[in-house]
Amino acid sequence: MDLDTNLSLLQLTCPICDRSSVRLFRKNDYWIRECDRCHHQFTEQQPTTKDVSDIYDGQYFQGDGAGYVDYLAEADLLQQLGQYYAEQLGFYVLPGSVLDVGAAAGFILKELLQSGWQGEGLEPNLRIAEFGQQQLDLKMTVGTLENYQTLERFDLVMMIQAIQHFYNLKLALHTASRVTKPGGYWLIETWDRSSLWARMRGRNWHAYTPPSRCHWFSPPGLERLVAEYGFQEIARGSPSKWMNGQYRKSVLRYQLMDKGWGKPLVQGLNLIPDPVKTPYLGGDIFWGLYQKTV
């Protein structure tokens, strides 16, 4: 059985605790399941390596749907987020070497480097990775964490809005653990499926966008997961994160277009000016800093 065939098998047991799961609902023709024990949520059919190439093509970074309407237009907001994380890390970790997983063009990584870190980015999209190399002067590797090969070890593996995209969660985190130095750290940011907004919206929560997102975590669930790889939670918080009007309209359009009552509202979205910046809903996203203890 080749790798892609193996990866395309249905994921019926929980990838965190290996317990049985039940179907919750279908979204974008994908069944979303929930673990009977830890309540982790994940897609029944996990993407293959070929799917990853299709999902994160140029359309993901400049399109209209589950990705960015114009990723490069978000540069200043991403740089601000990088500054935020550089400041947060400063409370717990001395600057060292960093691997930024799912780095895109590397705007967040660039801010860490300017704060005294050294390191590189890992990004599956060739075009956007080349932008980081040529325009931001960053060291970038094209690929996924699941197939990442290196002899280097890092003080910090950063996964900002990346862990929910892994097509093979256990393989990706095994690789992340292997390339993390003893005593090193993981910084993970992801959507909080236990947030008030997620519970209020149910299946209409905007973070349910398979196949680009395959996993939806809660803070306790993520803490249990990283513990399997020898990591202990050091800190947790909610990032100060914003989106411009262009991205906000894209997210709302993606949510409304599949609903009969929502289609008339789509035209009204054009009234939102592109430059207007609005915050993500409080508590809908969380970050955790985890230290390798074994």
JOHU-V910519 format. One record per residue. N is the residue number from 1. RES is the residue in three letters. SS is DSSP state (a for helix, b for strand, c for the rest). PSI is psi in whole degrees, -180 to 180 (NA if undefined). Layout:
n=(N N)
res=(RES RES)
ss=(SS SS)
psi=(PSI PSI)
This chain:
n=(1 2 3 4 5 6 7 8 9 10 11 12 13 14 15 16 17 18 19 20 21 22 23 24 25 26 27 28 29 30 31 32 33 34 35 36 37 38 39 40 41 42 43 44 45 46 47 48 49 50 51 52 53 54 55 56 57 58 59 60 61 62 63 64 65 66 67 68 69 70 71 72 73 74 75 76 77 78 79 80 81 82 83 84 85 86 87 88 89 90 91 92 93 94 95 96 97 98 99 100 101 102 103 104 105 106 107 108 109 110 111 112 113 114 115 116 117 118 119 120 121 122 123 124 125 126 127 128 129 130 131 132 133 134 135 136 137 138 139 140 141 142 143 144 145 146 147 148 149 150 151 152 153 154 155 156 157 158 159 160 161 162 163 164 165 166 167 168 169 170 171 172 173 174 175 176 177 178 179 180 181 182 183 184 185 186 187 188 189 190 191 192 193 194 195 196 197 198 199 200 201 202 203 204 205 206 207 208 209 210 211 212 213 214 215 216 217 218 219 220 221 222 223 224 225 226 227 228 229 230 231 232 233 234 235 236 237 238 239 240 241 242 243 244 245 246 247 248 249 250 251 252 253 254 255 256 257 258 259 260 261 262 263 264 265 266 267 268 269 270 271 272 273 274 275 276 277 278 279 280 281 282 283 284 285 286 287 288 289 290 291 292 293 294)
res=(MET ASP LEU ASP THR ASN LEU SER LEU LEU GLN LEU THR CYS PRO ILE CYS ASP ARG SER SER VAL ARG LEU PHE ARG LYS ASN ASP TYR TRP ILE ARG GLU CYS ASP ARG CYS HIS HIS GLN PHE THR GLU GLN GLN PRO THR THR LYS ASP VAL SER ASP ILE TYR ASP GLY GLN TYR PHE GLN GLY ASP GLY ALA GLY TYR VAL ASP TYR LEU ALA GLU ALA ASP LEU LEU GLN GLN LEU GLY GLN TYR TYR ALA GLU GLN LEU GLY PHE TYR VAL LEU PRO GLY SER VAL LEU ASP VAL GLY ALA ALA ALA GLY PHE ILE LEU LYS GLU LEU LEU GLN SER GLY TRP GLN GLY GLU GLY LEU GLU PRO ASN LEU ARG ILE ALA GLU PHE GLY GLN GLN GLN LEU ASP LEU LYS MET THR VAL GLY THR LEU GLU ASN TYR GLN THR LEU GLU ARG PHE ASP LEU VAL MET MET ILE GLN ALA ILE GLN HIS PHE TYR ASN LEU LYS LEU ALA LEU HIS THR ALA SER ARG VAL THR LYS PRO GLY GLY TYR TRP LEU ILE GLU THR TRP ASP ARG SER SER LEU TRP ALA ARG MET ARG GLY ARG ASN TRP HIS ALA TYR THR PRO PRO SER ARG CYS HIS TRP PHE SER PRO PRO GLY LEU GLU ARG LEU VAL ALA GLU TYR GLY PHE GLN GLU ILE ALA ARG GLY SER PRO SER LYS TRP MET ASN GLY GLN TYR ARG LYS SER VAL LEU ARG TYR GLN LEU MET ASP LYS GLY TRP GLY LYS PRO LEU VAL GLN GLY LEU ASN LEU ILE PRO ASP PRO VAL LYS THR PRO TYR LEU GLY GLY ASP ILE PHE TRP GLY LEU TYR GLN LYS THR VAL)
ss=(c c a a a a a c c b c c b c c c c c c b b b b b b b b c c b b b b b b c c c c c b b b c b c c c a a a a a a a c c a a a a c c c c c c c c c a a a a a a a a a a a a a a a a a a a a c c c c c c b b b b b c c c c c a a a a a a a c c c c b b b b b b c c a a a a a a a a a a c c c c b b b c c a a a c c c c c c b b b b b b b c c a a a c c c a a a a a a a a a a c b b b b b b b b b b b b b c c c a a a a a a a a a c c c c c c c c c c b b b c a a a a a a a a a c c c b b b b b b b c c c c b b b a a a a a a a a a a a a c c c a a a a a a a a a a a a c c c c c b b b c c c c c b b b b b b b b c c)
psi=(126 171 -48 -39 -43 -43 -23 -1 149 138 104 -25 156 129 -8 -53 2 21 171 162 167 154 137 -58 167 140 124 38 14 135 133 129 161 136 138 -28 -59 -8 18 144 141 161 142 -42 113 143 156 175 -36 -40 -39 -44 -38 -41 -44 39 -171 -29 -29 -36 -11 77 -140 104 -126 -17 -142 143 -34 93 -43 -25 -14 7 -47 -37 -38 -36 -39 -38 -39 -40 -40 -47 -34 -40 -44 -43 -33 -21 -19 -27 138 143 141 -138 142 140 120 106 130 45 -16 -129 -15 22 -39 -45 -41 -40 -36 -40 -37 -12 9 -4 160 143 -160 168 155 121 129 -20 116 -46 -45 -31 -38 -34 -44 -38 -47 -37 -29 -2 44 153 120 140 134 122 -176 162 -32 -33 18 128 123 154 -7 154 143 149 -27 129 118 127 78 112 44 -38 -31 -11 -11 129 -18 92 -47 -41 -42 -46 -30 -43 -44 -41 -41 -35 4 131 154 132 1 -175 154 134 116 130 135 175 147 102 -12 5 159 -43 -41 -41 -34 -40 -23 -133 -13 6 134 -14 -9 89 59 151 0 -38 130 -16 145 120 160 158 -46 -37 -41 -37 -42 -40 -50 -25 -30 -21 13 25 143 137 131 -37 159 148 -176 121 152 99 135 161 150 172 -34 -45 -40 -44 -38 -44 -46 -40 -41 -36 -32 -27 -24 13 132 -43 -18 -24 -41 -24 -20 -40 -34 -18 -24 -14 -16 119 140 -41 -13 128 131 150 153 155 135 133 -5 -19 142 159 152 145 125 136 141 120 -12 NA)
